[in-house]
Amino acid sequence: MKLTPPGGLSLLFGITDEQAMWRVATEDDEAAFARLMHRWETPIQRLCAHMTGDRQHGEDLAQETFARAFDRRKSFECQGKVSTWLWRIALNLCYDELRRRRRRQETSLEDAGEETGSLGETLAAPEKVPDASLLEKERGELVRQALMRLPETQRAVLVLRHYQDLKFREIAVVLEIPEGTVKSRMAEALTVMNGMLRKTLARTPTQPAAAEPPSKESIVL
């Protein structure tokens, strides 16, 4: 890889992601790639954690995302955005991980010869809540579980919109689908989420049932 002269790394922070990626693709510039990782590592970790429901897996998948991005650096299209490219790589890795989980679960169910509990059992709130902090943590866990029960196509749209602040048109580019499809998936996701959470959250005396989309702070991982 190309070595960066003294002061070069600080200068790199004044260039765009696309300029940095061009240096990585054409010159194997490790300082430029470090700049991209510094900028995008945390957002990619959060995306993967929300998609898989597991913080540790989110960190591991983020590392794999950047490893794969560097391996495929020559295939980056200069007219595209680096962020879009990274979102796609990360989402594909998340989909692969979720497919592996389903296969393991199916095998476990076949071996056990029985079904898992219903959604109501999974999301059932305890009869007593010791204090407000535990109540808030419990609600965050309920939202996380509900998010994980969404179809992956709906989950991806909701996570990119509410937890990554992407606009509908940006999500459409990332997922390579029409903007209208993004909006319909979002509406479906919020309807399903609210349906799963309303009864459970209404059981707590200090807060009414969820009638609005989950906030960015709702999921606790």
KEPA-887180 format. One record per residue (C-alpha): x, y, z; residue in one letter. Coordinates in pm, whole numbers, plus 50000, padded with zeros to 5 digits. Layout:
<kekols>
(kekol (X Y Z) "A")
...
</kekols>
This chain:
<kekols>
(kekol (50000 50000 50000) "M")
(kekol (50102 50359 49945) "K")
(kekol (50259 50530 50246) "L")
(kekol (50122 50871 50336) "T")
(kekol (50375 51150 50406) "P")
(kekol (50375 51334 50742) "P")
(kekol (50058 51536 50778) "G")
(kekol (49895 51338 50499) "G")
(kekol (49633 51176 50721) "L")
(kekol (49509 51511 50849) "S")
(kekol (49485 51635 50491) "L")
(kekol (49277 51331 50400) "L")
(kekol (49005 51442 50639) "F")
(kekol (48945 51740 50411) "G")
(kekol (48850 51529 50109) "I")
(kekol (48520 51364 50025) "T")
(kekol (48443 50997 50078) "D")
(kekol (48444 50947 49703) "E")
(kekol (48788 51107 49666) "Q")
(kekol (48921 50890 49947) "A")
(kekol (48774 50577 49789) "M")
(kekol (48927 50670 49454) "W")
(kekol (49270 50672 49623) "R")
(kekol (49196 50333 49778) "V")
(kekol (49081 50185 49447) "A")
(kekol (49364 50324 49235) "T")
(kekol (49658 50345 49476) "E")
(kekol (49574 50105 49764) "D")
(kekol (49603 50409 49991) "D")
(kekol (49572 50270 50344) "E")
(kekol (49541 50614 50504) "A")
(kekol (49248 50695 50277) "A")
(kekol (49081 50370 50376) "F")
(kekol (49143 50445 50744) "A")
(kekol (48967 50777 50686) "R")
(kekol (48662 50594 50549) "L")
(kekol (48658 50351 50840) "M")
(kekol (48682 50637 51089) "H")
(kekol (48382 50805 50923) "R")
(kekol (48159 50501 50870) "W")
(kekol (48248 50232 51125) "E")
(kekol (47996 50338 51390) "T")
(kekol (47700 50388 51150) "P")
(kekol (47768 50049 50989) "I")
(kekol (47791 49882 51331) "Q")
(kekol (47454 50031 51427) "R")
(kekol (47294 49920 51102) "L")
(kekol (47415 49562 51148) "C")
(kekol (47317 49556 51515) "A")
(kekol (46963 49671 51438) "H")
(kekol (46928 49429 51148) "M")
(kekol (47050 49127 51345) "T")
(kekol (46930 49230 51692) "G")
(kekol (47276 49168 51836) "D")
(kekol (47539 49431 51918) "R")
(kekol (47832 49188 51908) "Q")
(kekol (47723 49057 51570) "H")
(kekol (47689 49418 51459) "G")
(kekol (48051 49486 51540) "E")
(kekol (48169 49166 51373) "D")
(kekol (47965 49231 51059) "L")
(kekol (48092 49588 51041) "A")
(kekol (48449 49460 51041) "Q")
(kekol (48357 49212 50770) "E")
(kekol (48192 49493 50572) "T")
(kekol (48513 49693 50558) "F")
(kekol (48723 49386 50482) "A")
(kekol (48495 49305 50191) "R")
(kekol (48493 49667 50075) "A")
(kekol (48871 49670 50060) "F")
(kekol (48878 49336 49878) "D")
(kekol (48634 49476 49622) "R")
(kekol (48785 49824 49601) "R")
(kekol (48856 49791 49228) "K")
(kekol (48486 49738 49159) "S")
(kekol (48374 50066 49319) "F")
(kekol (48197 50286 49064) "E")
(kekol (48330 50640 49084) "C")
(kekol (47992 50794 48997) "Q")
(kekol (47830 50632 49300) "G")
(kekol (47839 50730 49667) "K")
(kekol (48066 50542 49905) "V")
(kekol (47795 50540 50171) "S")
(kekol (47548 50368 49936) "T")
(kekol (47810 50107 49848) "W")
(kekol (47889 50038 50215) "L")
(kekol (47520 50017 50313) "W")
(kekol (47465 49754 50043) "R")
(kekol (47763 49545 50146) "I")
(kekol (47658 49558 50511) "A")
(kekol (47295 49471 50437) "L")
(kekol (47395 49174 50222) "N")
(kekol (47613 49045 50505) "L")
(kekol (47323 49089 50747) "C")
(kekol (47091 48897 50513) "Y")
(kekol (47345 48615 50496) "D")
(kekol (47371 48604 50875) "E")
(kekol (46992 48598 50915) "L")
(kekol (46960 48316 50662) "R")
(kekol (47216 48113 50858) "R")
(kekol (47017 48172 51176) "R")
(kekol (46695 48055 51014) "R")
(kekol (46860 47737 50894) "R")
(kekol (46993 47669 51245) "R")
(kekol (46652 47739 51399) "Q")
(kekol (46477 47512 51151) "E")
(kekol (46721 47235 51229) "T")
(kekol (46672 47288 51604) "S")
(kekol (46294 47276 51570) "L")
(kekol (46310 46956 51369) "E")
(kekol (46532 46799 51632) "D")
(kekol (46312 46918 51917) "A")
(kekol (45987 46830 51741) "G")
(kekol (45804 47133 51884) "E")
(kekol (45723 47495 51808) "E")
(kekol (45853 47799 51990) "T")
(kekol (45628 48026 52197) "G")
(kekol (45385 48273 52046) "S")
(kekol (45453 48643 52000) "L")
(kekol (45227 48720 52295) "G")
(kekol (45435 48494 52518) "E")
(kekol (45759 48639 52391) "T")
(kekol (45651 49000 52440) "L")
(kekol (45455 48948 52762) "A")
(kekol (45541 49214 53018) "A")
(kekol (45612 49108 53377) "P")
(kekol (45343 49180 53633) "E")
(kekol (45570 49406 53839) "K")
(kekol (45829 49656 53725) "V")
(kekol (46082 49753 53997) "P")
(kekol (46172 50101 53872) "D")
(kekol (46157 50342 53581) "A")
(kekol (46501 50252 53440) "S")
(kekol (46415 49884 53424) "L")
(kekol (46079 49970 53270) "L")
(kekol (46249 50172 52997) "E")
(kekol (46499 49895 52933) "K")
(kekol (46218 49643 52910) "E")
(kekol (46029 49856 52660) "R")
(kekol (46343 49890 52449) "G")
(kekol (46377 49512 52449) "E")
(kekol (46015 49471 52343) "L")
(kekol (46071 49706 52049) "V")
(kekol (46390 49520 51956) "R")
(kekol (46205 49188 51956) "Q")
(kekol (45922 49332 51749) "A")
(kekol (46171 49476 51500) "L")
(kekol (46331 49134 51462) "M")
(kekol (45992 48985 51374) "R")
(kekol (45947 49215 51076) "L")
(kekol (46023 49074 50731) "P")
(kekol (46379 49167 50634) "E")
(kekol (46262 49392 50349) "T")
(kekol (46051 49600 50587) "Q")
(kekol (46314 49594 50862) "R")
(kekol (46582 49728 50628) "A")
(kekol (46366 50024 50525) "V")
(kekol (46269 50108 50884) "L")
(kekol (46627 50084 51012) "V")
(kekol (46769 50296 50730) "L")
(kekol (46499 50561 50774) "R")
(kekol (46456 50588 51151) "H")
(kekol (46798 50482 51281) "Y")
(kekol (47028 50601 51001) "Q")
(kekol (46836 50916 50897) "D")
(kekol (46835 50831 50527) "L")
(kekol (46574 50997 50309) "K")
(kekol (46329 50784 50113) "F")
(kekol (46507 50857 49785) "R")
(kekol (46842 50758 49940) "E")
(kekol (46695 50431 50068) "I")
(kekol (46558 50363 49723) "A")
(kekol (46908 50397 49578) "V")
(kekol (47062 50172 49845) "V")
(kekol (46801 49899 49801) "L")
(kekol (46771 49952 49424) "E")
(kekol (46392 49974 49435) "I")
(kekol (46144 50253 49345) "P")
(kekol (46088 50524 49604) "E")
(kekol (45718 50437 49611) "G")
(kekol (45807 50083 49715) "T")
(kekol (46021 50220 49997) "V")
(kekol (45731 50427 50127) "K")
(kekol (45485 50138 50109) "S")
(kekol (45726 49908 50295) "R")
(kekol (45774 50173 50560) "M")
(kekol (45399 50210 50608) "A")
(kekol (45359 49833 50633) "E")
(kekol (45649 49804 50880) "A")
(kekol (45508 50071 51112) "L")
(kekol (45161 49918 51099) "T")
(kekol (45297 49576 51193) "V")
(kekol (45524 49717 51466) "M")
(kekol (45244 49918 51623) "N")
(kekol (45014 49617 51609) "G")
(kekol (45268 49401 51790) "M")
(kekol (45351 49661 52054) "L")
(kekol (45022 49833 52133) "R")
(kekol (44876 49578 52373) "K")
(kekol (45205 49508 52547) "T")
(kekol (45306 49871 52603) "L")
(kekol (44951 49960 52711) "A")
(kekol (44986 49725 53008) "R")
(kekol (45232 49962 53177) "T")
(kekol (45057 50234 53380) "P")
(kekol (45304 50515 53316) "T")
(kekol (45285 50529 52937) "Q")
(kekol (45002 50471 52685) "P")
(kekol (45018 50217 52405) "A")
(kekol (45249 50293 52115) "A")
(kekol (45055 50491 51855) "A")
(kekol (45353 50649 51679) "E")
(kekol (45657 50509 51496) "P")
(kekol (45933 50387 51731) "P")
(kekol (46180 50661 51819) "S")
(kekol (46552 50636 51748) "K")
(kekol (46617 50564 52114) "E")
(kekol (46357 50287 52139) "S")
(kekol (46580 49992 52054) "I")
(kekol (46823 49890 52325) "V")
(kekol (47104 49665 52204) "L")
</kekols>
